[in-house]
Amino acid sequence: MIRLIVGLGNPGPEYEHTRHNAGFWWLDAAAHQLGAALRFERNYQGLLARLVLPDGPVWLLQPMTFMNLSGKSVGPLAHFFKIEPAQILVVHDELDLAPGQIKLKQGGGAAGHNGLKDILAQLGSPDFWRLRIGIGHPGDRAEVANWVLKRPPLEDRLSINQCIAASVETLPLLLAGAMDRATMKIHAKPPRPKLPPRQPADLAGAAPADGLAASPADLPTRSPE
């Protein structure tokens, strides 16, 4: 089971709505879903909530150390409560996924993400789970630092909010350790919309059934994946 969920971001109102804070956005939604109140805990340098569930306690954490020192918050809490890396879920922004995409995986490297890099150093293991929230890529590696510290346009923020809302629904599976089932739900693609039934008036003058051809305007569009 997952015993510690960490949402990554930077503290302070100037960073609140920037792309790098997508992990904070997710954890806020999770805390709301679980009815948990985050409060600052000096010992762990972060906003923390403790939930008592049937299978044992679970902690929600937002490090207040700034992104590149996230491990200074995660490490002490995990070590004190003897939480194994495989029982930790870290939620963070992901450049390699488009806004609206979200992926769950276990293990791996930091891929240049400073928050993950410091957590890896503090835990001494890559075996924790990661929930990667797509924020898109600026297309130029030199622009990445500036990109993550800017607000996404409204369309991208709405796409990110939608994937956060959908993935938060898998919390019962994540907390129970049903990671395969949670992965299937999180990675599921939106269903392809069906053509509406043709009305009698639409059939007037139509070609025979075996020669029906829809115009581009009649074709359904697919939801972003």
Residue pairs with C-beta under 8 A, 6 or more apart in sequence:
1 55
1 56
1 87
1 175
1 176
1 177
2 58
2 87
2 88
2 89
2 129
2 174
2 175
2 177
3 56
3 57
3 58
3 59
3 81
3 83
3 87
3 88
4 58
4 59
4 61
4 74
4 77
4 78
4 81
4 83
4 87
4 88
4 89
5 27
5 30
5 58
5 59
5 60
5 61
5 88
5 89
5 91
5 174
6 23
6 27
6 61
6 62
6 63
6 70
6 73
6 74
6 88
6 89
6 90
6 91
6 119
7 23
7 24
7 25
7 26
7 27
7 28
7 30
7 60
7 61
7 62
7 91
7 92
8 20
8 23
8 24
8 63
8 67
8 70
8 90
8 91
8 92
8 93
8 115
8 116
9 15
9 20
9 21
9 22
9 23
9 24
9 25
9 62
9 67
10 18
10 20
10 21
10 66
10 67
10 149
11 64
11 66
15 21
15 149
16 24
17 151
17 157
18 148
18 149
18 150
18 151
19 93
19 135
19 147
19 148
19 149
19 150
19 151
19 152
20 67
20 93
20 148
20 149
21 93
22 91
22 92
22 93
22 133
22 135
22 160
22 164
23 62
23 90
23 91
23 92
23 93
23 115
23 133
24 62
25 133
25 160
25 161
25 164
26 91
26 131
26 133
26 164
26 167
26 168
27 38
27 60
27 61
27 62
27 91
28 38
29 164
29 165
29 168
30 36
30 60
30 168
30 171
31 37
31 38
31 49
31 60
33 168
33 171
34 49
34 51
34 60
34 171
36 49
36 51
36 60
37 49
38 47
38 48
38 49
38 60
38 62
39 47
39 48
39 49
40 46
40 47
40 48
40 64
41 47
41 48
43 76
43 80
44 61
44 73
44 76
44 77
45 63
45 64
45 65
45 72
45 73
45 76
46 61
46 62
46 63
46 64
46 65
46 73
46 77
47 61
47 62
47 64
48 59
48 60
48 61
48 62
48 77
49 59
49 60
50 57
50 58
50 59
51 57
51 58
51 59
51 60
53 175
55 175
55 176
57 81
58 175
59 77
59 81
59 83
61 73
61 74
61 77
63 69
63 70
63 72
63 73
63 74
63 115
64 73
65 72
65 73
67 114
67 115
68 114
68 115
68 117
68 118
69 118
70 114
70 115
70 116
70 118
70 119
71 118
71 119
71 120
71 121
71 122
71 123
72 118
72 122
74 88
74 90
74 119
74 122
74 123
75 119
75 122
75 123
77 83
78 85
78 88
78 123
84 127
85 123
85 125
85 126
85 127
85 128
86 106
86 127
86 128
86 129
88 123
88 128
88 129
89 128
89 129
89 130
89 131
89 174
90 115
90 116
90 119
90 128
90 129
90 130
90 131
91 130
91 131
91 133
92 113
92 115
92 116
92 130
92 131
92 132
92 133
93 113
93 132
93 133
93 135
93 148
94 103
94 132
94 133
94 134
94 135
95 112
95 135
95 136
95 137
95 144
95 147
95 148
96 111
96 132
96 134
96 137
97 103
97 132
97 133
97 134
97 135
97 136
98 134
98 136
98 224
99 134
99 135
99 136
99 152
99 155
99 156
99 157
99 159
99 160
100 134
100 156
100 159
100 160
100 162
100 163
100 224
100 225
101 134
101 163
101 225
102 131
102 132
102 133
102 134
102 163
102 164
102 166
102 167
102 186
103 131
103 132
103 134
103 186
103 187
104 129
104 130
104 131
104 132
104 179
104 182
104 183
104 186
104 187
105 129
105 130
105 132
106 127
106 128
106 129
106 130
106 179
107 126
107 127
107 128
108 126
108 130
109 116
109 120
109 126
110 116
110 117
110 120
112 144
116 130
119 128
120 126
129 179
131 167
131 186
133 160
133 163
133 164
134 160
134 163
135 147
135 148
135 152
135 156
135 160
136 152
136 156
137 144
137 147
138 144
138 146
138 147
151 157
152 160
159 224
166 186
167 186
169 185
170 182
170 185
170 186
173 179
173 181
173 182
173 185
174 182
189 225
190 222
190 223
190 224
190 225
192 220
192 222
193 220
193 221
193 222
193 223
194 220
195 214
195 218
195 220
206 212
207 213
